[in-house]
Each structure stands twice: as structure tokens, then as C-alpha cells.
Amino acid sequence: MKLSALRYLVAFADQLSFSRAAEQCHVSQPSLSVALQRLEDELGVLLIERGKHHVGLTEVGERVVAQARKSLEEVGRIEAVAHSGKDPLSGTCRLGVIHTIAPYLLPDLIPALRQIAPGLTLYIEESMTALLADYLKYGTIDAAIVALPFDIPGIDTQILYDEVFEAVVPQGHPWVGRERIATSEIGSQNVLVLKAGNCFREQVLDACPEISHNDASMRQGHSIETIRAMVASGYGVSVLPRSALSELYQSELVVSIAFEEPAPMRRVALAWRRGSAQEPVVQALAQAVRAMNKPAYQVVDCVTNRDVSMVG
């Protein structure tokens, strides 16, 4: 039984598509399909249902995938231990990052990490919090940068930084020129928020509860950049993390306004599997964030939360 076939099977289970699984594994679709067929022949069971309009795992396929995930995770630990015997900061790290952090953190984090661990190759998986949680549990990624709370059994977290939120309004809005506004004022506006399922949306609604009481005036976008464009076009106002308002992302059509204290914020952390051999890499990632020295981030001294109970 080849490890590559198990990786292909797990990729298929994640994607439920032969073409997307092949893309994830960097092989051709025929190669992946043949390897999975050979795995079924070797095991003597049908792992995948192949219908005309549907493909999916069989019941025994689900059980085999669960065991394959565990086996691949153990293999990954063996590889990580072997690498650590040479250099704990060499090899690869598969890092997950949520959508509302990745574009604003990574351009500074990657160069900072390169200074600390030049021998480390970083692979990025940008996704939503719920998917990153699964990827961590099943060993698809080694670590993740997420917003707290992140309540996953067997997962440790280390706080990286706090990030405040600011209101954004279009040029010409009556609030332009004000130094600060109260969070309660947001509810009186047509508010643009991210689609349901995004943790940043929930953080904004928690910080500004008046918004959720006025669903009729709430409009939704798929990304922070879509929200920013809608604000610029005069569709409404919104609340964005400060990192998305740095000079690189500023627009003459959008004005940011700070909130009165205590300003709403989120707490960002690194998460990884407890006992992982990649912990030296996790600490290097935390060190790289501290070395960035970016004004948008209020860096917190390294605090590891093994009960995963911290609320941002």
C-alpha cells in the first residue's frame, strides 16, 4: 500500500472531486484515478461510489479515510522528527490562515519568517475557520492563524496580537471629519458585512449588536475587498480590521474613523496540534509576527492556552 494512494484518497475525501483532488496533490487526474482504483483492488473493497452525476465515499471508504488521516499524520511526525534532527526550522510548514487575515498579514510575515528560518518552506492554505479547524485535526495543515475563540479539543493556541476595528464610510458621508464614533451609531446606517459563516462577520455583529437588530439594512459581501468597494460606491458603511486600512489598501473614496474606547477588536492566535513535532516552527512564526512591528497589531507577549478557552 503506497502512502501516495492514501494521500490521494484523503484529498478526494476533502474535495469530493477527482479533478480538484488531483490539483491539490499536484498530479494529473488520470494518475490519481488509477492510484485510487489500485488501492481499492489491493484492499478488495469499494471506497468510492462513481455515479454518472455523483461521486462520493462509501461507508467503508469513510472508515478507511479516517484511518488514513491518522496514518498520514504519524508519517508526518516521523518526517518532522527526522528534519528536526538536522534543523528544526528546515523542511516545510503547511500554514492555514483565515481569509480576513491572510492578505494583510502575509506580505510582512513571510519576509520576517525568512529572516528567522531561511531554510523553511511555507505552504499557505487560505480558508474559513471551520475548514481550518478540520485541516488541523486531520493533519492537512501543521498550524493555523485564526481569531479567538478557537475551541478545538487537542489544539493548543498562542496569542499573537490584538487588532482593533474601525468604521469605514464613503467620501461625503456626514461622519467624515469626526475623530471617533460610538459603536451604537453604526446600527442607524445601511451596514455592509461579510456573508454568514465568516468569523469576522460574527465579531462585528457582537461588537455592534445594533446591526443584527436591523437586518433589513444589512447588505452582504464575500470579502473585505468587496465590502470596501461597496463602501466606496456609496452602498453603505462597514467595519473593517485596522490591518485592512493600512496605507497599501487606502482609497480616496473611503474614509476610516476610529471607535470610541473601548474599541471593538479581535484577538489573533496561532493554533497547532498538541504534541506536534512542528512546535519549533510555530514558535518561529510567533517570533516573526513580533519582529514585524506593525502599528495595526498590538502584539501580546507569548501566552499559550492549552485549555483553548480564551475569548477574543
Secondary structure, DSSP 4 states (H G I P E B T S, - for coil): --HHHHHHHHHHHHHS-HHHHHHHHTS-HHHHHHHHHHHHHHHTS--EEE-SS-EEE-HHHHHHHHHHHHHHHHHHHHHHHHHHHH-TT-EEEEEEEETTTHHHHHHHHHHHHHHH-TTEEEEEEEE-HHHHHHHHHHTS-SEEEEESP---TTEEEEEEEEEEEEEEEETT-TTTT-SEE-GGGGGGS-EEEEPTT-HHHHHHHHHSHHHHT-GGGEEEESSHHHHHHHHHTTS-EEEEEGGGGSGGG--TTEEEEEEPSSPPEEEEEEEEETT-TTHHHHHHHHHHHHHH--TT-EEEEEEEETT-----
